[in-house]
Amino acid sequence: MNNTISPLAFVSPEAKLGEGVTIHPFAYVDKDVVIGNNCTIMPYASVLSGTRMGNGNQVYQGAVLGATPQDFTFHGDESFLEIGNDNVFREGVLVSRSSHAGGRTVIGNKNFLMEGVHVCHDSRIADHCVIGIKTLVSGNCIIDSHAILSSMVIMFQDTHVGEWSMVRGGARFKKDVPPFVVTTANPTSYYGVNVKVLEYNKFPEKVIKHIAHAYEIIYHAKVSVTDALIRVEEEVPMSDEIRSLVKFIRSSEKGIV
């Protein structure tokens, strides 16, 4: 194998490594670990048992992947952390594996987790997300694709952040954040549509206007959420984006911010 492994690193003989893996001094790779092609494990990073990692991931100094869940219901069962491709885990990131036998914590593809981020057991982060410095993602949370959580956000257990949304720094929320929106800090609430990000990513102008119209009804029509969604379906031209936000809000068990 064309791998570069420092003699000062510990790599379990039971770990499975792809091609082009670089493991720096004082890194630790446990048994029952799979690391794909062209991954880099920096000094003092730990990849622990149950971690399944795809290709092209970068794990910076002091990060811990596959940590034992900090959950009193966990009794040492075999569980997993599943990581896709091309993710960046900066210094001091900690991601726990599932607290359930055979369960999975999941990190998708092309995510950027900044310094000090903590992702707890059984959470799922989709693709192309940015998680800011020292943000806490509690257990059983879901973050959909292209979401941005700014620095020092606290996402409480079982909450859900929708696609293309932005949560501003310092927010603490116990309800779901719907797709395509920006939320303010505390109390965490709807601020507006995530227009700049949507425009930068080539969303059609008319679609952005339809999203804004939908949220004007949902947040400002002074009717129940149920009635607001009916009005959205009646008044706003349908698109994948409008269907997505209606489905998200209708299926939310926590309610939306």
N, C-alpha and C positions, 0 to 999 in steps of 0.2 A: 504494500500500500504506500502511496505517495503522501505520507503524513509527516508532520513535524511535531514531535512530542518531546518536551523538555524532560531530561532525566530527573529534574527536581519536582515534576508533577507526579501525582498519583493517579493512575488509570487502572481500574480493575480489569483483570484479564477476561472477565465476563462481559465487559462493555463491548458494544458493537459500533465500530467507527466506519464511516464512509471514506471516500477519497478526498485528499486535500485538506484534511482537518489539521488545525494548528492548536496545540495545547501548551500554554505558557507555564513557566515555573510556578510552583506552589498551587496550581489548580488541582481540583479534586473531581474525579469522575467515578461514580459509584458503580456497583454491579447493577445488572438489569437496566442499563441505560443504552439507548440507541441514539447516535449522533450522525446526521446525514453528511453529505458532501460539502466541502468548502466552508465549514463552520470554524469559528475562532473562539477559543475559551481563554480569557485573559487571566493574569495572575490572581490568585486567591479567590477565583470564582469556583462555585461548587455546582455540579450537575448530579442530582441524587437519584436514588433508585426509583424506577417507575416513570422516568422521563423519556419521552419519545420525541426526538427533534428532527425536523426536516433539513433542508439544504440552505446554506448561505446565511446562517444565523451568527450574530455577534454577541457574545456574552462578556460584559466588561467586569472590571475588578470588583470583587466582593459580592457579586450577584449570587443568589442561591435559587436554583431552579429545581422543582420537585420536592420542596420542603415538606416536612411532616405537618399535616393540617393542625391549626390551632383551634380545635373544635373538640369539646368534651364528649361528643358522641363517637369520636374516632377511637377504634380499639385495635389499631395496628393491621387492619386488613390490607391486602394488596390493592393498590389503586394507582392512578396514572395522571401525569401531566402530558398533554399532547400539544406539540408546537409545530406550526407549519414552516414556511420558508421565508427567508430574508427579513427576519425580525431583528431588532436591536434592543438589547437589555442593558441599560447603562448601569453605572456604579451603584451597588447596594440594592438593586432590585431584588425583591423576594416574591416568588410565585409558588404557592402550595399546590400539592396534588389533591385529588378528591378525598373526601372524608368517608366515602362509601365503598364497600367492596366492589371492585370492578369499575368504579366510577371514574370520570375524567374531568379535570380542569382543562380548558381548551384555549389556546392562543393561536389565531389564524395565521395570515400571511402579511408581511410588510407592515408590521406594527412597530411603533417607536415608544418604548417605555423609558421615561427619563429617570434620573437619579432618585433613588429612594422610594420608588413606587412599590406598593404592596398589593398583590392580587391574591385574595383568599381562595379557599377550597371551592371547587365546583363552579367557579365563575367561567364565563365564556366571552372572549373578545374576538370579534370577527376579523376583518381585514382592513388595512390602511388606517388604523386608529393611532392617535397620538395621546399618550397619557402623561400628564405633566408632573413636574418634580414633587415628590412626597405625597402623591395622591394615594388614597386608600380605596381599593375596590373590595368590598366585603364579600362574604360567602354567598354563593348562588346568584350572583349578579349576571346580567347580560349587557354587552355593549355591541351595538350593531356597527356595520362597516362605515368608515370615514368619519366616525365621531371624534371629537376633540374634547378631552377633559383637561382643563388648565391646572396650574399648580395648586397643591394642597386642597384638593377636592376630597370630600368624604362621601362615598356612595354607599348608603346603608344596605343591609342584607335584602336580597330578593328583588332589588330594583332593576330597572331596564332603561337603557339609554338608546334612543332611536338613531337611525342612520343620518349622516350629514348634520348632526346637531353639535352644538358647542356649549359646554358648561364652563362658566367663568370661574376664575380662581377664588379659592376659599369657600366655595359653595358646599353645603351639607344638605343632602336631600333624601327623603324617605318615600317619595313618590316617583313615578316614572317620568322621564324626559322624552317627549314625543319627537318624531323625526323633523329635520330641517329647521330647527329653532335655535335661538340663543337664549340662555337663561342667565339671570342676574345672580349675585351671590346670596346674601342672607337677608330676609327669608328668600330661599330659592324660588324664583317665579319666572314666568314667561316674559321675555324682553322684546322679542321680535323674530322675524325670519332670518336665517343665516345667509343673508343675501350675498355678501362679499365672497364667501366661500363657494356658494352655488354658481355665481357669475364666473369666478376664476376657473371653475371646473366645467364650464361650457353648458350649464343648464340653459335651455331656451328662456328668453325673457317672459314669454307668455306663461310658461310653466311656473316660474317664480311668482308671477302675479296671481296665478290661480292658488298657489300655496298660501300666499299672503291673504287672499280672500277667504280661504278655508279657515285660517286661524283667526281672522277678524270675526267670523261667525262663532267659532268655538269659544273664544275668550271675551268677546265684547257684546254678544247678542243678548246677554242677560236671560238665557234660557238654559235648561239642563244640558249636560253633555250629550245625553241620548238624543234630545231634540235637535241640538246643534249638528250632530252628525247626520241626522235625517236631512236637515237643511243643506248641509254641504253636498250630499249626494244629489239633491234636487237642483241646486243653484250653481255648483261649480263644475265646469267641464272635466270629465273624467280623464285621468292619465294614470300611469303606473305610480307616480308620486302621490297623487290624491288617494288612490286606492290603498297605498302603503300607510299613509297617516291615519286614514279611517280605520283600517284593520288594526293598527297598533293601539289606537285609543280605545276602540271597542273591546279589545281583548285584555286591556290593562286591568290587573287585579288590585293594584295599589292605588289606581287613580293617577292623574297627571299633575305635574307641578303647575 
